[in-house]
Structure formats: C-alpha cells, structure tokens
Amino acid sequence: MDKKENSKLSRRNLLKVIAAGGAAATVGVSGCTQQQQGTTTKYACPYCDKEFESQSKLKTHIQEDHPQEISDIKKSGVITWEPEKCASCSRCLMACSAYHDGSISYKISRILWEDDDYIGQFEFRRPLLCQQCDSPECFYACPIEGAMYIDEETGARCIDEEKCTGCGECVEACPFEPTRVLMKADGDAAIKCDLCSDREGGPVCVEVCDRNALTYVTSEEREGGT
C-alpha cells in the first residue's frame, strides 16, 4: 500500500487496521546509522552556496551571516500531549505507522514510547513527539539539498525519503534525548513526524486518540500565542 492509497483511508478503516494489527505490533526502535567509508560529508548552507566540514561551522555561519533567514523560517504546528488523559494504549503509534507505511509496527512509527516512566507502582508509557523546533537543528544538519524541507502549509520539518541517503546527521543533530528523528529499519532513510502534512484531516494520531490526549496546535495558533 503506497502513501497515496494510505491518504484515502477513512477513520473507520484506519481503526480496523489498528485493531487487526495491534496484537502483532513489535516494540523497538532502530537507532543505528550507517556511514560509508572513504567519503567526506559536507554541510551545505540552505541559504547560500557555501559548504562546511562540520555542523558547528555551518551553524556559526548561519547565525552570523543569515540571521534574517533564521527569523523568517515558518513556525511549525505541533502536537501536544496531556498525560492526565492518556491511557498508554498505543493507538497513536499504530495509526502513525499504518498511515505512513501501510502496516502496524512500532519500529516504523514516527512516535516513540518512553517505557521507564512510573506513576506510583504502575509503569506508564508515554508518547514522545517531535517538537518541530523553531530553529530546527535536524534541518540545518542535513547535507543533502532538499532531503529535509519545511512544509509551506503546516511548517512541519519534513524528510523527503527519496532524497535522503540515510547518513544519520539529522538523527545526531536532534537536541532531544532520545532523538525524535529515527532511522528506518533498513537504514536507507531517516523518518520523523511530518504532522501528516499531506493528509486532509491533519495528524492521524490526533484523530484516532479517543481520550483527546493529543491536540494539534497549528502554526497560526502558535504564532498568535493561543
């Protein structure tokens, strides 16, 4: 099932897929990256034709030479989570993988589980979501032009899997621990939350959460401070 076909999934059919695959979902996240030997990675500035040998040099260049471009980056929408409403059911993870890849697997979900959080004596799993940073380190770290881009409508920091080489630089650049940018199981490309930017109904995880623990805050709402 390809992405275009997934985008036509109705809410009812999507929930059927989740229900059927939930028991077979496999826990785990691939965090491995592969680098080819004998190659030199260059970090291209997204605002000019200069290239740098390290992320730190690129970051310094952008801060010093392109301050206006940084401030002009569209603020992204973001998905927020309310722990008091969450039942740790994992429907959001399953819906994410079902929509993006057509199958149920925690390994390919763009949402992570944190398994070692406890409330009292009970283990409580919580979803870890991309924060769609105002200054996206993953975006600046990508050495391949167009492999990471800013969605014009939602502002989401997205990955073009066809252009991504799987170098893992964006994974390493993510400021969060654990990283919110993941590698596909085959190592061919990185993946992350894209706010389901090509989906008419918005983020699928928000739609399938029957406890309203997830909320989609649009870029316009964030800009306005609401």
C-alpha positions as a Markdown table, in Angstrom:
| # | Residue | x | y | z |
|---|---|---|---|---|
| 1 | Met | 0.0 | 0.0 | 0.0 |
| 2 | Asp | 1.6 | 3.3 | -1.1 |
| 3 | Lys | 1.3 | 6.7 | 0.5 |
| 4 | Lys | -1.4 | 7.9 | -1.9 |
| 5 | Glu | -3.5 | 4.9 | -1.0 |
| 6 | Asn | -3.0 | 5.5 | 2.7 |
| 7 | Ser | -4.2 | 9.0 | 2.4 |
| 8 | Lys | -7.6 | 7.7 | 1.3 |
| 9 | Leu | -8.1 | 5.6 | 4.4 |
| 10 | Ser | -11.2 | 6.6 | 6.2 |
| 11 | Arg | -11.2 | 6.9 | 10.0 |
| 12 | Arg | -13.3 | 3.7 | 10.3 |
| 13 | Asn | -11.0 | 1.7 | 8.0 |
| 14 | Leu | -7.9 | 3.0 | 9.8 |
| 15 | Leu | -9.3 | 1.9 | 13.1 |
| 16 | Lys | -9.9 | -1.5 | 11.7 |
| 17 | Val | -6.3 | -1.7 | 10.6 |
| 18 | Ile | -5.1 | -0.7 | 14.0 |
| 19 | Ala | -7.3 | -3.2 | 15.8 |
| 20 | Ala | -6.2 | -6.0 | 13.5 |
| 21 | Gly | -2.5 | -5.3 | 13.8 |
| 22 | Gly | -2.3 | -4.1 | 17.4 |
| 23 | Ala | -1.5 | -7.5 | 18.9 |
| 24 | Ala | 1.2 | -8.2 | 16.4 |
| 25 | Ala | 2.9 | -4.8 | 16.8 |
| 26 | Thr | 6.6 | -5.2 | 17.6 |
| 27 | Val | 8.2 | -2.9 | 20.2 |
| 28 | Gly | 11.5 | -1.4 | 19.3 |
| 29 | Val | 13.2 | 1.5 | 17.5 |
| 30 | Ser | 16.2 | 1.3 | 15.2 |
| 31 | Gly | 18.7 | 4.0 | 16.1 |
| 32 | Cys | 21.6 | 2.7 | 14.1 |
| 33 | Thr | 23.1 | 4.9 | 11.4 |
| 34 | Gln | 25.5 | 3.8 | 8.6 |
| 35 | Gln | 28.3 | 5.9 | 7.1 |
| 36 | Gln | 30.2 | 5.0 | 4.0 |
| 37 | Gln | 33.9 | 4.7 | 4.4 |
| 38 | Gly | 36.2 | 6.9 | 2.4 |
| 39 | Thr | 33.7 | 9.7 | 1.9 |
| 40 | Thr | 33.7 | 13.2 | 3.3 |
| 41 | Thr | 30.5 | 14.8 | 4.5 |
| 42 | Lys | 29.9 | 18.4 | 3.5 |
| 43 | Tyr | 27.3 | 20.5 | 5.2 |
| 44 | Ala | 25.6 | 22.9 | 2.7 |
| 45 | Cys | 24.2 | 26.1 | 3.8 |
| 46 | Pro | 20.5 | 26.2 | 2.9 |
| 47 | Tyr | 20.7 | 30.0 | 2.2 |
| 48 | Cys | 23.8 | 30.3 | 0.0 |
| 49 | Asp | 26.2 | 28.1 | -1.9 |
| 50 | Lys | 28.8 | 27.7 | 0.8 |
| 51 | Glu | 29.7 | 24.3 | 2.3 |
| 52 | Phe | 31.3 | 23.4 | 5.6 |
| 53 | Glu | 33.2 | 20.5 | 7.2 |
| 54 | Ser | 31.2 | 20.3 | 10.4 |
| 55 | Gln | 27.7 | 21.1 | 11.8 |
| 56 | Ser | 29.2 | 23.6 | 14.2 |
| 57 | Lys | 30.8 | 25.6 | 11.5 |
| 58 | Leu | 27.6 | 25.6 | 9.5 |
| 59 | Lys | 25.6 | 26.7 | 12.5 |
| 60 | Thr | 28.1 | 29.6 | 13.2 |
| 61 | His | 27.9 | 30.7 | 9.6 |
| 62 | Ile | 24.1 | 30.7 | 9.6 |
| 63 | Gln | 23.9 | 32.6 | 12.9 |
| 64 | Glu | 26.4 | 35.2 | 11.7 |
| 65 | Asp | 25.6 | 35.6 | 8.0 |
| 66 | His | 21.9 | 34.7 | 7.8 |
| 67 | Pro | 20.2 | 35.9 | 11.0 |
| 68 | Gln | 17.2 | 37.3 | 9.0 |
| 69 | Glu | 16.7 | 33.9 | 7.2 |
| 70 | Ile | 16.5 | 32.2 | 10.6 |
| 71 | Ser | 13.9 | 34.5 | 11.9 |
| 72 | Asp | 11.9 | 34.1 | 8.6 |
| 73 | Ile | 11.6 | 30.3 | 9.0 |
| 74 | Lys | 7.9 | 29.4 | 9.3 |
| 75 | Lys | 6.9 | 28.4 | 12.8 |
| 76 | Ser | 5.6 | 24.9 | 12.7 |
| 77 | Gly | 2.4 | 23.4 | 14.0 |
| 78 | Val | 3.0 | 20.9 | 16.8 |
| 79 | Ile | 1.2 | 18.0 | 18.6 |
| 80 | Thr | 0.8 | 18.4 | 22.3 |
| 81 | Trp | 0.2 | 15.6 | 24.8 |
| 82 | Glu | -1.8 | 15.7 | 28.0 |
| 83 | Pro | -0.7 | 12.9 | 30.4 |
| 84 | Glu | -3.7 | 13.1 | 32.6 |
| 85 | Lys | -5.9 | 12.0 | 29.6 |
| 86 | Cys | -3.5 | 9.4 | 28.2 |
| 87 | Ala | -4.3 | 5.7 | 28.7 |
| 88 | Ser | -1.0 | 4.4 | 27.2 |
| 89 | Cys | -3.0 | 2.5 | 24.6 |
| 90 | Ser | -0.5 | 3.0 | 21.7 |
| 91 | Arg | -3.3 | 3.7 | 19.2 |
| 92 | Cys | -1.4 | 6.8 | 18.1 |
| 93 | Leu | 1.8 | 4.8 | 17.3 |
| 94 | Met | -0.1 | 2.2 | 15.4 |
| 95 | Ala | -2.1 | 4.8 | 13.4 |
| 96 | Cys | 1.1 | 6.6 | 12.5 |
| 97 | Ser | 2.8 | 3.6 | 11.0 |
| 98 | Ala | -0.4 | 2.5 | 9.3 |
| 99 | Tyr | -0.8 | 5.8 | 7.6 |
| 100 | His | 2.8 | 6.4 | 6.6 |
| 101 | Asp | 3.8 | 2.8 | 5.7 |
| 102 | Gly | 0.6 | 0.8 | 5.4 |
| 103 | Ser | 1.5 | -1.6 | 8.2 |
| 104 | Ile | 1.4 | -1.8 | 12.0 |
| 105 | Ser | 4.8 | -1.7 | 13.7 |
| 106 | Tyr | 6.3 | 0.4 | 16.5 |
| 107 | Lys | 9.6 | 0.2 | 14.7 |
| 108 | Ile | 8.3 | 2.4 | 11.8 |
| 109 | Ser | 6.2 | 4.8 | 13.8 |
| 110 | Arg | 7.2 | 8.4 | 13.9 |
| 111 | Ile | 6.2 | 8.5 | 17.6 |
| 112 | Leu | 8.4 | 6.9 | 20.3 |
| 113 | Trp | 7.4 | 5.2 | 23.5 |
| 114 | Glu | 9.1 | 6.1 | 26.8 |
| 115 | Asp | 8.8 | 2.9 | 28.8 |
| 116 | Asp | 10.5 | 3.7 | 32.0 |
| 117 | Asp | 8.2 | 6.3 | 33.5 |
| 118 | Tyr | 6.2 | 5.3 | 36.6 |
| 119 | Ile | 3.2 | 6.7 | 38.4 |
| 120 | Gly | 3.2 | 5.1 | 41.8 |
| 121 | Gln | 3.9 | 1.4 | 41.4 |
| 122 | Phe | 2.5 | 1.3 | 37.9 |
| 123 | Glu | 4.6 | 1.5 | 34.7 |
| 124 | Phe | 3.2 | 4.3 | 32.5 |
| 125 | Arg | 4.3 | 4.5 | 28.9 |
| 126 | Arg | 4.1 | 7.9 | 27.2 |
| 127 | Pro | 4.5 | 9.0 | 23.6 |
| 128 | Leu | 7.5 | 11.1 | 22.7 |
| 129 | Leu | 6.6 | 13.6 | 19.9 |
| 130 | Cys | 8.7 | 15.8 | 17.7 |
| 131 | Gln | 8.6 | 19.3 | 19.0 |
| 132 | Gln | 9.0 | 20.9 | 15.5 |
| 133 | Cys | 11.7 | 23.2 | 16.8 |
| 134 | Asp | 11.7 | 26.9 | 15.8 |
| 135 | Ser | 15.4 | 26.6 | 15.0 |
| 136 | Pro | 15.4 | 23.0 | 13.5 |
| 137 | Glu | 18.9 | 21.5 | 14.1 |
| 138 | Cys | 18.0 | 18.5 | 12.0 |
| 139 | Phe | 17.2 | 20.7 | 9.1 |
| 140 | Tyr | 20.5 | 22.6 | 9.3 |
| 141 | Ala | 22.5 | 19.4 | 9.7 |
| 142 | Cys | 21.2 | 17.7 | 6.5 |
| 143 | Pro | 24.0 | 17.7 | 3.9 |
| 144 | Ile | 21.7 | 16.8 | 1.0 |
| 145 | Glu | 19.8 | 19.6 | -0.7 |
| 146 | Gly | 16.0 | 19.1 | -0.5 |
| 147 | Ala | 16.2 | 15.9 | 1.7 |
| 148 | Met | 14.8 | 18.0 | 4.6 |
| 149 | Tyr | 12.4 | 20.7 | 3.9 |
| 150 | Ile | 9.8 | 23.0 | 5.6 |
| 151 | Asp | 6.2 | 22.3 | 4.6 |
| 152 | Glu | 4.7 | 25.5 | 3.3 |
| 153 | Glu | 1.3 | 25.0 | 4.9 |
| 154 | Thr | 1.9 | 23.3 | 8.2 |
| 155 | Gly | 5.5 | 24.4 | 8.8 |
| 156 | Ala | 6.4 | 20.8 | 9.7 |
| 157 | Arg | 10.1 | 19.9 | 9.4 |
| 158 | Cys | 9.8 | 17.0 | 6.9 |
| 159 | Ile | 12.1 | 14.4 | 5.3 |
| 160 | Asp | 11.9 | 13.5 | 1.6 |
| 161 | Glu | 12.7 | 9.8 | 1.9 |
| 162 | Glu | 13.5 | 9.5 | -1.8 |
| 163 | Lys | 16.3 | 12.1 | -1.5 |
| 164 | Cys | 17.5 | 11.1 | 1.9 |
| 165 | Thr | 20.7 | 9.0 | 1.9 |
| 166 | Gly | 20.4 | 7.6 | 5.4 |
| 167 | Cys | 23.6 | 9.4 | 6.6 |
| 168 | Gly | 22.1 | 9.9 | 10.1 |
| 169 | Glu | 23.3 | 13.5 | 10.5 |
| 170 | Cys | 19.7 | 14.7 | 11.3 |
| 171 | Val | 19.4 | 11.9 | 13.9 |
| 172 | Glu | 22.5 | 13.1 | 15.7 |
| 173 | Ala | 21.6 | 16.7 | 15.4 |
| 174 | Cys | 18.2 | 16.4 | 17.2 |
| 175 | Pro | 18.6 | 18.2 | 20.6 |
| 176 | Phe | 16.2 | 15.8 | 22.4 |
| 177 | Glu | 17.1 | 12.5 | 24.1 |
| 178 | Pro | 16.1 | 10.1 | 22.8 |
| 179 | Thr | 16.2 | 11.7 | 19.4 |
| 180 | Arg | 12.9 | 12.4 | 17.7 |
| 181 | Val | 14.5 | 11.7 | 14.3 |
| 182 | Leu | 14.7 | 8.0 | 13.6 |
| 183 | Met | 16.2 | 5.7 | 11.0 |
| 184 | Lys | 14.2 | 3.2 | 9.0 |
| 185 | Ala | 14.9 | -0.4 | 9.8 |
| 186 | Asp | 16.8 | -0.9 | 6.6 |
| 187 | Gly | 18.9 | 2.2 | 7.2 |
| 188 | Asp | 18.0 | 3.7 | 3.8 |
| 189 | Ala | 16.4 | 6.9 | 5.1 |
| 190 | Ala | 15.6 | 8.8 | 8.2 |
| 191 | Ile | 12.0 | 9.4 | 9.3 |
| 192 | Lys | 10.3 | 11.8 | 11.6 |
| 193 | Cys | 6.9 | 13.4 | 12.4 |
| 194 | Asp | 5.7 | 15.4 | 9.4 |
| 195 | Leu | 2.3 | 16.3 | 11.0 |
| 196 | Cys | 0.7 | 14.2 | 8.3 |
| 197 | Ser | 1.1 | 17.4 | 6.1 |
| 198 | Asp | -0.3 | 15.7 | 3.0 |
| 199 | Arg | -3.4 | 14.4 | 4.9 |
| 200 | Glu | -6.6 | 16.5 | 4.6 |
| 201 | Gly | -7.7 | 15.6 | 8.1 |
| 202 | Gly | -4.4 | 16.6 | 9.8 |
| 203 | Pro | -2.3 | 14.4 | 12.1 |
| 204 | Val | -3.8 | 10.9 | 12.1 |
| 205 | Cys | -2.6 | 10.2 | 15.7 |
| 206 | Val | -4.7 | 13.1 | 17.0 |
| 207 | Glu | -7.8 | 11.8 | 15.1 |
| 208 | Val | -7.6 | 8.3 | 16.5 |
| 209 | Cys | -7.0 | 9.2 | 20.1 |
| 210 | Asp | -10.4 | 8.6 | 21.7 |
| 211 | Arg | -9.3 | 10.2 | 25.0 |
| 212 | Asn | -8.3 | 13.5 | 23.4 |
| 213 | Ala | -4.9 | 13.3 | 24.9 |
| 214 | Leu | -3.3 | 14.6 | 21.8 |
| 215 | Thr | -4.0 | 18.1 | 20.3 |
| 216 | Tyr | -2.8 | 19.6 | 17.1 |
| 217 | Val | -1.8 | 23.2 | 17.5 |
| 218 | Thr | -1.5 | 24.9 | 14.1 |
| 219 | Ser | 1.4 | 27.2 | 13.2 |
| 220 | Glu | -1.1 | 30.1 | 13.1 |
| 221 | Glu | -2.2 | 29.3 | 16.7 |
| 222 | Arg | 1.4 | 29.2 | 17.8 |
| 223 | Glu | 2.3 | 32.4 | 16.1 |
| 224 | Gly | -0.7 | 34.1 | 17.8 |
| 225 | Gly | 0.2 | 32.6 | 21.2 |
| 226 | Thr | -3.1 | 30.8 | 21.6 |
